[in-house]
Amino acid sequence: MSNSPFNDAQSVYQLPEALSKPYTIPQPEYISEMPEINMLAFSSDVARQIGERENWTCEVTGKRFQDSFLLHIAHDHDAVQRGDPNYQNPEYGRCITIDTHLQEHIDRFHAGLEDDTAMLRLARLAYKNGLRTNRYYFFHKKALEEDRETIRKLLYSNDLNPFNILF
């Protein structure tokens, strides 16, 4: 058999083997690999529980992981604050898109409710990784730059200079 993605006998496109396997929702263990976020995040088990409860869907926008949107499991800061004994309680967790999460921290920063640490880290993370899954970017080559432009516009629209935030 040739290395072509096309099946010569049927002239039907065949996905490469790695992409033809069933795609399962990755678990949020990646958080533990990011020490700059890990101290503020839910544990992997709690994050998974919240994501499953919310069907991996953003409660604000309705965007779903299964439609290639990256989601964060975030604390509901209106209900619980850092240092509260219930901070890791899944009841106070929610599933939201990265840009929604970033906008919430920008709003909290502008309101004087927190310093710029979370906002800076989220903006840089979103700019580096994008707003969608790597699988999506594999098939949509220009989408990562479009998502980065979305992040820059989000920062500009909030009177923040993307150059100072992202680099």
ABEGO torsion letter per residue (X at the ends): XBABABBAAAGBBBBBAAAABBBBBBBAAAAAABAAAAAABBBAAAAAAAAAAAGGBBAAAGBBAAAGBBBBBBBBAAABBBGBAAAABAAABBBBBAAAAAAAAAAAAAAGABBAAAAAAAAAAAAAAEABBAAAAAABAAAAAAAAAAAAAAAAAAGBBAAAAAX
